[in-house]
């Protein structure tokens, strides 16, 4: 059996008391050999050409040419911070996940905040969902909650995710984002109505800082106890500083990196941002009794009580952006015993897609990088591949075997649950596309409603196709008649045409 030895146990590396690799006082090549002269290339005489045998020059330029890895297709603009999660509630009756076993237990975390659609160096003040991804380094392995600052998403099936992204990314012709493309897509996706309504509010769509926004796991997950009994859960990070957004005027003058500066300045000043983690729990029977599909990620579990289970504190700015924030790799497939996926169609696709994109972007051994490496010991038969650097011991890289070594533990098998029915490709039975958007709109203050409609009209009003404008407004009209009527006026569509498309 081949064992992967934790980095901290390697005697061959010079590790300081703080866990950092000892730094040389002499400038060196990648090999560790002294650089000699880092100012002048080797030439054939004072006027001669530069020599190819200047290996330091060639190495330096070649490494520079390869400094960039492919940026994320989505969530490219990101900011990371380190911290700790402290459990305050006992979830052991619902899950065998060890981090929730006892109040007071501490688990290191790494968090990456991000915008979704724009490129790596784009302005942070964009009307865009904010990524809120948390990596827990538990004693049972890594667990990732890969979420956003809204409790829902635009689409309910992962098969539409590439189309959703293409429509909202820059045009392949002009390389400019175009509301015509985005709302052409959304006009055929009525389940996006609630998410768009949230996104175009100032408090959610334009967070004042990363410290003042909530985070959500969005999907339902299956919690499994030590007896194999399961319930379903949704996760919600509540910012202790509350949720606050920016006005249009504040957005105009915002620094390109306003959210990163705010987060890092506050951490360095000792004003550590904190979020409380809350969990909603439903049994399978309770999920089935909902008036909507409980595994639809365009819906919330509205009215289901939330239970606080812990608090996360971010207390350290990473020492190196690339090695942490840029190389960090998250996937909702990174789960620990006691936490499993639900039937959510969007989640099911993400279980594959997120890890797959990291294998492409960072490499097949991305889990060996320090920011992604679990603190728990790793023992498996995965070998080789690009950038495989963890030391391997032993000749047996297969199982079963008569050689001594680690064995699987049946206590950690996946839970069992019944499945049945014929295979199919069809919409869910209970779509319920507009109800929550209307409830959310009516829960806003008059000022918030005004800002929402103004913001939304600013983009829909740019759509040149009148049928698309009518269709989009009809969705908001179906959510709430006042909402739709006010929007229709601002985007110059006839309310009778809107009502006709809405069926009313």
N, C-alpha and C positions, 0 to 999 in steps of 0.2 A: 504494500500500500504506500503510495507516495503522499508524504505529509508536507503541507505548507507551513513553514515555521514563521510565527509572528515576527515582524521586523524588530520589535524591541528585544527579542531574544537572540539576535544575531551577534555573535562575538566578533565577526569579521568586520563589522562596521564600527567606526569610532562614534559612539553616542555619548553626548554630554549628559549631565545630571538632569537637564530639563527635557531630554528626549530629542534634542536637535543634533544633526550630524555636525561634527566639529568642522569649523571653517578654517581653510588654509590662509596664512598671512601672505602667501606668495601667489601672484596671478599665474594660473596654470591653463594648460590645454584640457580638453575633455578627458584625456587619459590620466591627468594628474601631473604630467610633466611640466616643469616651469615654462612659462611663455617666453621669457627672454626679453623680447621687444614688442610691446603692444602698440607702438606708435608708427613704426616704419616697416614697409614691406621689403622683402629681399629682392634686389635687382642685380642685373649684370652690369656692374659699374654704375657711375653716377647718372648716366643718361640711358642706360640699357633697359630692356623690358623687364617686367616683373617675372620672376621665375616660378614655374609651376611647382617646383620643389619646396616652395615656402608652405610647408604643410600646415602651419598655424594659420596663415592667411586663408588657405583653401577651406580648412575646417571651420574657421570663424564665419566666412561668407556662406558656406553650405548650411551651417546650422541656422544662420540668420534667415536664409531663404525658406526655411522650413519651420519658422517660429509659430505660424498660425495653423491651428487645426480647423477643420470645417466648423463654422458656427452652427448653432442649433437652428433648425428650420423654423421653429417657434421658440419663444422665450429666450431669444439670443441676448437681449439687453438685461443683464442680471447683476445682482449685488448679494454677497454672502456675508454671513456672520456666524460666530460660534457661541455656544452657550450650554445650558443645562436644563433638563426637565426634571422637576421634582413631583413625584406622585403624592397626591393628597387624599385620594379616594380609593377604596378597595373594590376592584372589579373582578376579584378572583371567583366570584360566584357565576360570572358570565364568561370569563376567558382564562386560559392557562398561560397567557402572555406574561412573562416574568416581570416586565417593567411595571405592571399594574398590581403586583402581588401584595404590596404592603405600603402604607403611607410612609413618606419620608425617603423612599428609594430615589436615588439620583441617577439619571441617564444622560450622558453627553449628547449634544445635538449639533448639527450644522444646518443652517437655514439659508435658502436662496430665494430672494424676491426677484421679480422680473416683470417686464411688459411682454406682451405676447407676439405681436405681429412684426414689429420693426427690427432693424438690424442691430448689430452688436454695439455700435456707438451712437445710436439714435437718442433723441431727447426723451427724458423720462416723463415729461408732462404730456402724455398722449392719452386720448380717450381709448382705453384698452383695459381688459381685465388684467389684474396683477397676479402673477404667479406667486404661490406661497407654498414652497416645498420644504418639508422638514425631514431630515434624516436622523433617526434615533440609533445610536450605537449601543444596542442592548446586549446583555450577557447571553442572549440566545441568537444573536446575529442582528443584522441591520433591518430596521423597519422604516419605510418611507411613506409619509402622507404627502402625496403629490397633488396639491390643490390650488385654488385661486381665492380671490377675495370676494367671490359671490358663492352662494350656496347651491347654484345650479349651473347649467351650461346651455349653449345654443342649440345643440343637436343631441339626439338620443341614441344614435347608432354610429359606431366607429367607422362603418363603411362610407359615411359622408364626411369624415374628418379631412381627408385630402382636398375635397371639393370646397369645404368651408374655408380652409386655409388659402387655397388658390384664389378664391373670390375676394378675400380680404387683404391679400398681399398685393404689391404693385403689379400693374398690368404687364403682361409679357411683351407688349408693344412699346409702351411709353415708359415703363419702370416707375410709374407713379400710382399710388393708391387712388382708387376711383369709386365714389359712392354708387355709381351706376352698376358696377360689377357686384359690389357687396350687397346692395338691396335687390338686385336682380336675383341673387341667390336666396336672400332671406324671404323674398316674396313667394318663394316656393317651399318655405320651411316655417309654417305657422307656429311650431313649438318654440321658436326663437323669441316670441313676443315678450315673455316675462324677462328673459335675460337682457334683451335690448332695453326694456323699460328700466331695469336696474342700472345698466351700463350708462345710460344717458342722464342719470342723476349726478349731481356734483359730488355728493358725499361718497358714492361708491365708484363712479366712473373716473373721478379725478382725485385720488387720495392725497391729502395734504402731506402725508409722509407714510413711510412703511410702518412707523410706530403707531399710526392712527388708522389702521385698517384691520378688519377681521380676516380670518382665513377659514377655509372650509375644505374638507376632504371630498365634498360634492356627492360621491357615490355612497351607497350602502355597502357595508362589509359584514361578513359573517363572523361573529365572536363564538368561539368554541371552548367549553370548559373541560376540566380534566376527565369528565365522564362522557365526553363526546356530544353533550347537549349543546344546541346552537340557538343563538338569537341574532338579530340583525342590528347594526349600529351605524350612526352617522357621526362624524367628528367636526367640531366647531371650535376654532381658536378665537377667543374674545380679547381684543386689545384692552388692557387695563386703562389706557389713556383715552378710550372711546374712539368712535369712528368719526373722522372729520375730513371734509373734502375742500377743494379749491374752487373759487369762483372763476368765471371766464377771465376777469381782469388779472387775477393772480396767476393764472396759467400763462398769460401773455408775457409776464415778466419773470417767469420761473427760470432758474438756472437749468441748463441742460442736464446736469447731474444733481438736481435739487434733492431727490429722495436719498441718494447714496450719501451725499454730504451730511444731510440731517441725521441719518442713521449712524454714520461713523463718528460724527462730532459728538453726538449724545453718548455713545458708548465710551468714547475716549474721555469724556467729562464725568463718567461715572453714573450717568443717568440711564441705567440699563433698562431697555424696553422689556415689557412683560406681557405675556398672553396666558389666559386661563384656558385650559382645554376642557370642553364640555362634550358629553356624549348623549345622543338620543338612542333609545333602545326599544325595539319592537320584536315580538315573537313572530314566527312565520304566520300563525293564524291571524295576528293583528294586522300584518302587512296585507294579507289577502282580503281583509274586510275594508280596506281603504277604498274610497270612491274613485280613486285614480290608481295608476300602476305605481306601486311603492318602490320599484326599482328603476323608474324613469328618472334620469338625471336632470331633466328639465323641470322637476318638481321638488318642492321641499316637503318635509314631514311637519307641516304646519300644525301647531297645537300639541305636538308630542313633547313632553317635558324634557329638559336638558339637565344632566347631572354633571357637576364639576368633578374632574378626576385628577387634575394636576395643574401646575404652572410652569411655563417656560420662560427663562430669562436669557437674553442675549447679552453677553458680557465681554466679548473679544472680537476685535477686528482682525481678520486673518492676516498672517504675515506676508502672504503672496497671493495676489489676485488670480493669476493663471493656475497655480497649483491647487487652489481650493475652489473658488467660484467658477472658473471656466472649466476645469476638469471634473468638477463634481457631476455625478451622474445619478439621476433619480429614476425610479420606476415603481408604479403601484404594485408591481409583481414582487417587490422586495418586502416580504411579509415574514412574520415570526410565528411559531406555533401558538395557536389560539386566535389567530386573525387570518381570515380567508376571504376570497372574493364572493360577491353576491352575483346574481344573474344579470345585473345591469349590463346592457349591450355595449354601452360606451366603455365601461370599465373593462369588459372582456377583451376588447380590441386593444386598449391601452396596455394590458398585461404583456402583450407581445411587442407592440410598437415602440414603447419607451426604451426597453432594454436593447432592442434591435438597433435603434438609432444611436445609442451610446457605443455599441460594438462597432458601428460604422464610423462614428465621429471620433471616438477616443481610441478604440481598438478592442480586440477580444478579451484582453486582460485588464480592462478598465477597473475591475474590482480590486486589483492589487495596488492601485494608487492610494497614497495615504488618506486622501479625503474620502475615498469610497471604501477603504479596507475596513472590514468589521473588527471590533475589538475582541470578539469571540474567536477562538481558534478555528481554523478552516482545515478540513481534511476531506479531500475528494480525489477523483482520478482525472480531473481536467488537466491537460498538459499542453505545452508548447504554444504556438501562435505568436503573433507579433508582440514584442515587448514583454515577454514572459520572463520575469526576473526574480520571482520568489524562489528561494532555494528548495530543491526537491531531494528527497532522501528515499532510497530503496529502489528495488527492481520491479516490484509489483505495482502496476498501474491499472489494475482491473479487479473486478469483484463479481461473483464469489471467488474465494481463494482459500487455500488451507494455511496460508501464511498469517501470522498474527497481525492484528491491526484494528483500526476502528470498524465498527459495525453500525448498521442503521438501528435506530431505536423505535420500536413499534408505537411507543407512546406518542410519537410525533407524526404519525401518519395523518393524511388529510381526513377530515370528517366525512362521514357517509350520510347521504340524503337521497331520497327517491327522485328519479327523473322518469319522464314518460311522454308519450305522444309521438306523432309523426314529425319528421323534419319539415321545416317550412321556412319561407322567406316572405314575411308580411309585416305590416304595421302592428303595433301593439293595439289591444282591444280598447283600452281606456286612454285616449289621447289627452283630453281635457286641456287644450292648448292655451286658453285665454283666462280662465278663472283667477289664477293667482296674480296675473299681471294687473287685473282690475282691482283685486283686493289690495295689492301693493300701492297702486296709484291712489286709491281712496284713503290710504293710511298716511299719505304724505301731507305736509302742510301746504297751504295755498302758495307760499313762496317756492317751496320745493316742486310743486306741480308746474308752476310757471317756468322755472329753470329747466325742468325735464323737457317740457314741450318745446321751449326755445332751442335747447341743445339738439333735440331729435330733428326738429324742422330744419335746422341749419344743414344737416347732412341729407335728409330725404328730399329737401327742396332743391338739391343739386341734381337729382335724378331727372334725366331728360324724358324718359318714357312715362307718359301719363298713366298707362295701365299699371306699371310697377308702383307708382306713387299711390294710386287708388287702392291697389291690393294691400300695400303696407299699411295705409291708414285704416283700411277695413279691419285689419287684425287688431289694431289698438281700439277701434270703435267697438269691436266685439268684446274686448276686455272691459271697456267703460265708455258709454256713449259720450260723456263730456270730454273725456280724453281724446277720442277720435274726432269729435266735431271741432275742437279747438285746433287740433293738429291739421285737419283738412283745410281750415281757413288759412293757416300760415304757409302751407305748401301748395296752395292754389289748386285744389281739386274740388269738384262738385260733391257736396255732401250726399245728394241723392244717388250719385254713382257709387259712392262709398257704401251707403246703406244697401244698395243693390248687391254689391259684392259680399257684404257681410250677411246677406240673407234677411235683412230687416227693413 
